[in-house]
């Protein structure tokens, strides 16, 4: 894995990134001390699940908005 200094990385960033995308990871160093490793991420990394991905797997009760109403009111108004 090649190591490049910060100045070289800034100068050739586009070329280095293109190489990383092709699987050629590299290390950026400062004064010869390795600081970071740059590597490509896969297309699925960081993707969130789409809205509705649990459709049909769970159910919400019809009275969902009423659940715990008395207990919550007691917490706010004081238990009687």
Buried (B, 14 or more C-beta within 10 A) or exposed (E): EEBBBEEEBEEEEEEBBEBBEEEBEBBBBEEEEEEEEBEBEEEEEEEEEEEEEEEEEEEEEEEEEEEEEEEEEEEEEEEE
